[in-house]
Each structure stands twice: as structure tokens, then as C-alpha cells.
Amino acid sequence: MSEITPGQNPSGPEATEILELGGDSATKSRKPLIIGAAAVVGVAALATAGTLTAVALSNAGGSPAEAFPASTLAYAEIDLTEAKDALPTLRKLPSIEKELGLEEGEDPREALFADACDDLDFAKDIEPWIGYKAAVGAVPADAEPVLAFALQVTDESDAEAGLPKLAECGGSESAWSVGDGWALIAETEDDLAVIEKAVAAGTLAEDAGFEKWTGDVGGTGFITAYAAKELPDAIAEAAENGAFDKAEGDFAENPMGGIAPLPDPAALAETIRSATKDFGGAAFTVRAEENAFELEAASSMGEQAESMEAGTLAGTLPKDTTAVIAANPAEGWLTTGLAGSGAGDQLDQMLGMAPGDLEKLLGDSFAIAAGEIDLSAPDSLDIGIKLDGADSADVEKFVEGLTAGFGAEGIVSVDSEGEVTSVGIGDYGKELLADGGLAETDKFKNAVPNAEDASGVVYVDFDGLDELVTAEAPEVADDIEALGQLGFSAYQDGDTSRALARITVD
């Protein structure tokens, strides 16, 4: 930073604090959260909510990553200049429009600070210097990573005058520096010094890993997050040092906590390191476009086998498919995922089948589908599963045993043709065997544009849920009616795992 303005409010109480999970807050030690936490969280919420049509926005000032060091472990930024299409789309959802309560042309930043305190005047104390970008980052330090916030500054002298007023209003203790178009805010003077020293050695914006992963997701959107390759090891080290002991105590206070108690710190650290040994970094970004929101993610977990059968299989479902989950999982996916949890034994008790046997039964890829929902004919539910590469005889034997155990013989049918096997209620299984042409519909292509490359697909056509939701959950019927389709695809590109999620609004 070219200019430094340290600031504290030593007389003020801690007004903004780190949120704690469960328990009586009065009995727990609390750490003061640096000034700007509310600003970042609030701006993040308003990024998808605030109207930007009546304010002059500019991309000037670059990225908040300029204010963080290249060693930053985790980072998330919000950029309101990229959210111009968010509000018109969200306003098509009646309950969200009502919840937002923003008037046309209202500055979302003013809504954020309007009720901060009686002595704070947004037009006088905040508006002259605050920009439209903010970020939070975790920076490595001697004992444990430290948090910092960055706010875009359009006038440094006004920011130097406004930050103490904001601190006094919040009653929080913090330290900050202003320079190069950013206010960098930390919890203590020592934390700020650690971060500034690291920044002098290079910024996150210039870091090769940050550039690679944010570039792999198409650049920054209105929300962007980044995880450095060193993050898993930092989390494992924190686990070894007992950072999650308190979390386990909260699990114990929760009546559901006993279901999944945390392992001892050393075992947890080893699990984290083993699961992420090939992790090379990750990023995701959220973009708003006309009538749609899109999340794109990229990460590296080492070389993976390329596969695209799941997306292709999902595309062969009937055109009136309402929902589908399709996957072409890696070998041992269920056995590995359930290892050590006890869930494998529960699965064996329920189905009489070990996880490895169920993996084999499902074949190379599968698609669980729900067809058109007709409430006038509740006895003819279109629900089934389409399997590619499964042994149809084994599937039929399993289904017969399962339905007999539930007294449901004759309700579920098993059909096969070549390498494809289908299981469905009534005649729906036969319908699943054919190529139903879902991949050729505009809805599916718009929601899942990468289906042909995908090893995992989720698709929901909300148009097919209107009648059901109106009957069962009328309070959200208007919102469901306004939604179009939800699509998600996961696919492999060399050693890079990619994912794309889209939700459209009619």
C-alpha cells in the first residue's frame, strides 16, 4: 500500500463479531470481527439484489485481489459492476422481489448502511469514497491464518475520514490502511502488518495460480472465489492443532450431532491430506445474465479418467422428463465414499447388498428419472432408472427380492435391450428403453449445455412441477411457476475437473 492510515476505536465495545454455532453466546469467548465484515456480507447479498440501473458503474480500479498477497489461501470477492442483470431476473420471482424491498434506482450500498447507526450519514460519510467491489481473504501467518477485508476506495482522503466514523458507528476495534484504490482492513495492527509485508512480495492478482484458476472459469463474475493449492494442508494443520474441537462440542449439543462425530484431530488431519493429496487449486464464479444465473467451477484433484456416458444417457430420456440425476461414477465410488462411516453396514442391512455389489449392479452409468407428473392419475407415477452396462438378470433378481420384501410385487418392472436395462413403475420402464430425445429439446440444451461431455448431470424442469407445487406448497407456487429449468453438469478436461450449473427464469 502506498499510503497507510492505521485506525482503531479502543474505547468502543465489540459490535460486530464472528458468528458462533449453537450454545449460549454469553458463555463463549468471542473474537472481534474486523470492520467491513458487515459490509462485505451485505454487499454480497445485495450483489444479487441491488439495482444498478440508476448508478454509474465502472470497472476502473481492477480487482480486490490487488490488495491481497500472493500467499492468500482462500479468497472471495463481490463485484457489483458485474451484477447488472441480476435484479431484473430476480424480480421475476415474487417472494424474492418482496423480500428485497429495493426501489428502482436505489443504490444498494445505501440500503446496506442506512440503518447502521443514527450518527452515520451515508451520503456524507460513506458514499464519497466507497466503490462497488469488496473481498475477503485468509492469509497465512505464524500461528493460524488471519482474515482481512478489502473495500474499493474511489477517494482515499475521504476514505481516511470515513473509516474512523464507520468504526465508531460499529463500535469495533480494527486496523486498516488506505492506498492504491483499496482499504485493507484487518482485526489487529499485527495482522495488518503481516498482510502488508506479504503484499510487498507480490499480490494475489499477479499470482500464477490465481490467474490460472479464475481464468479457467472465464474470469470473475459478480461473485468469485478461489482456493490455493496450499489450502487443504492449512486446514489439516488447523485440525491437528485442535481448531475443530469446538465444532465437535457443538455437534454434541446438537441432537443430530451423534450421527457423525468428528474423528480425533490427528486422524482428521490425515483424512484431509489423503483426500486432497493431488489438489492443485480451484475457483468458481457466479454470473448473472438475462433470465439466467450461471455458476462455473474448476479444480484439480489429479489425473482422472475421462467419461461422458452419463450426459449422453440422460439425453436419451423422454422429452417430458421433469427431473433426472445421472452419473458415470469412478470405480469404487460408493465403497470409498462410505468407508469408515458405518453407512455401508446400514446399506447392507437395508438392501442385503454391500456397497461394492451395488456399484456393480448399477453398471457403467445410470440415470434416475421422473417423468411428467399427473396428479389426476396418482397410481401411474412415471419414476424409474435407466442403466447402461448393467447385468439385466442381476437387476431383475434384485428388484424381485426387494419388491417382495415390501409386498409390492408386480408394481415395478424390469426391461432390457442390448446393454441398456430399465427399472420403472408400471410401463414407464419400457418408455425409458427407447431414445426419448430429451437432448434435442431447447430446455435441456439451455440448462445443460455440456451434457455430451458430462460424467454427472442434474436436470429439473420446473414447468413440470407447477401442478404439484400448487397443490402441495401453494406458498411458493408463484416462484416455481416463474422458474424455467435447473441444470448441472460435471466433466473432466485432462487433470481439470469442471462443473457448470445454470438456472433459468421464464
Salt bridges, closest charged atoms under 4 A:
GLU17 OE1 - ARG30 NH1 2.61
GLU20 OE1 - LYS246 NZ 3.35
GLU104 OE2 - ARG91 NH1 2.63
ASP107 OD2 - ARG109 NH2 2.64
ASP125 OD1 - LYS165 NZ 3.20
GLU144 OE2 - LYS31 NZ 3.56
ASP216 OD2 - LYS212 NZ 3.20
ASP216 OD2 - ARG498 NH2 3.81
ASP233 OD1 - ARG273 NE 2.96
GLU240 OE2 - ARG273 NH1 3.18
ASP250 OD1 - LYS28 NZ 3.30
ASP250 OD2 - LYS246 NZ 3.10
ASP278 OD2 - LYS277 NZ 3.19
GLU289 OE2 - ARG502 NH1 3.08
GLU294 OE2 - ARG287 NH2 2.78
GLU294 OE1 - ARG502 NH1 2.87
GLU296 OE1 - ARG287 NH2 2.53
ASP415 OD1 - LYS430 NZ 3.49
ASP442 OD1 - LYS445 NZ 3.98
ASP461 OD2 - LYS443 NZ 3.17
ASP463 OD2 - LYS443 NZ 3.04
ASP493 OD2 - ARG498 NE 3.22
